[in-house]
């Protein structure tokens, strides 16, 4: 793996690629690519309309997984600034969106499926056992709270997962947990 500033993004990309069943396709933001150059700045914008216009872009995400030509999984990876406000903001702007429009598709909208899984992957640095315990409780509470309000009226996002740990955790058990979440949803 490259020694870029987005190590978790690249690790998650490898996990996702190994999780895809036949007939599914993953798209990755440039942060997930080993060689991020100025000439290749891939963004994955989500829109609240089928009209590609700045006023309709709600957010950019890190990974999209398509099944049968429709968005089935949305993923966001946070390597810093993992505050509940930022986490909830990315979730809500994604949940309020309805399609992905990109020049890869000749600017034709890629619709959301009726049953989207939204996954957020959070990385924390080495912390004390007490701090880890508090973080586990905080992120567990946040995941539980978001799932308690799903499904949101008018949104295709029906399931939410929040996975958190150190980079090493995602190379092991957390990586298996992520792989299983993706595979189970795409069955």
N, C-alpha and C positions, 0 to 999 in steps of 0.2 A: 504494500500500500504506500502511496506517496506521502511525503512529509509536508503536505499543505496545511492550511489553516482550517480545513473542513474534514478532519479525519473521521468524525462520526458520520458525516454525510456520505463519505465514500464507503464506509463499512456498512451502513444501512443499505446503500445501493447494491452492494454485493449480496446481502441477505435477501433483498427483494428479488433480485435476478434469479437467485436459486430457489425461490418460492413460487415462481409463476407456473401455473399449469398451462397446458396447450391451449391456444386460442386467446391468451391474455398478453397484453403489451404494457410495458412500463415506460413512462417518460420521466426524465430527470432534469431538475434545475442544474445550472452550471456549477453550483457548489458541490454537487455530487460527482463531478468529473475530475479525474486525476489531473488533467492538464487544462486548467481554466485559463484561457487567454482572452485578451481584449477583443479578438475577432470572433470569439464564440461566447456570447452571454445569453444562454438559454434561460428564458423565464417561462413559467407556467401560469399564465393569468387565468383567473376565474371571473366570470361575468354574471350579472344578474339579468341579462337579456341576450338575445341572439344577435344583437347589433354590436359589432366591434367598435367601441368608442370609449374614450377615456372616462367619460361620466358613468360608464357601465362596468368598469373594472373595479372589483371589490378587494382583490388581493392576488398575490402570487404565492404559490405553494412549492414545496420541494420535490414531491413525487406524486404522480398520478398513475393509477393502474386502470387500464381499460379491459373490459370483458365484453365480448360481442359488440365491440365498437362504441361502448358507452363507459363513462367514468364509473368505476365501482369502488375504488379506494382512493382516498386523499390522504397524503402524509405530510407532516410538517416536522422538521427537526430543529431543535433549539440547542445550541452549544453554549449559549451565554444568555444572560438576562432573563432567566426563567422565572419570571414573576407571574402570578395568577392573571393579572390584567393582560399581559402580552399573550399568554396561553389562551385565555378565553376570547380575546380579540381575534386571533387567527381562526379559532374554531368557529366563532359566530359569523365572521365575514365569509368563510367557506360555506357554512350552512345556509347562508342567505343567497348564495350563488346558484346558478342553474346550468351553466355550461362553461366549457373551455374553448377558446377560439385562438388559433395559432396559424401562422403561415405554413407550418408542417402539413396542415389539412387544407391548404388553399383558402384559409380564413373561413372555412365552413365550421359552424358550431359543432362541438362534440358534446352531446347531451349527457346529463347525469342519469344514472340508472335510478330506479325507485328505491333502492336499498344500498346506500353508501355507508361504508365503514370509514370513519375519520380516525387516524392514528397520529398521536403526537409522541415524539421521542425526545426526551430531555436528558441532557448530560450534566452531571455535577462533578466538580473536581474532588480530589481527595479531601474528605472532611472527617471530623471526629465521629466516633460512634454515636454520640448524643445528637449531633447535627444530622447524621444520616437517618436516625430514627425519626426526628422531627420532619425531615423532608419526606420520608416514606409516608408518614401520616398525612402531611399536607397534600401530597400528590394523590394519595389514595382518596382523601376527602374530596378533592377537586374532581377526580374521575367519577366518583360515586355521585356527586352533585350534578355533573353534566348528564350522566346517564339517567338521572331521575327526571330530567326535563325533556328527554327524548321520547318520541319524536317531536320535533318542533313543527307547528302548523305550517304547511307549505314547503317544508324542507325535505330533500331526499336523504339527508344524513340521518340514519336510523340507529347507528351504533357508534360508540366512542371508546377508544382505548388510549390510555396514557401510560407509556413505558418510560422508566427513568432509571438511571444508574451512571456509573463511570464508563468510560470507553471500554475498558477491559470487560465489564459486565456484558456489553453487547457483543463481544467476541465469544462469549460463552452462553450462560443461561438466558440472559435477556435477548440475545440473538435468536435462540431457539423459540422463545416466547413470541417474538415478533414474527418469525417465520410461520409458526403455527397459526397466529391470528390472521395473517394474510391468506394462507392456504385454506383454512377453515371457511373464511368468508367467500373465497372464490370458487368453492366447490359447486 
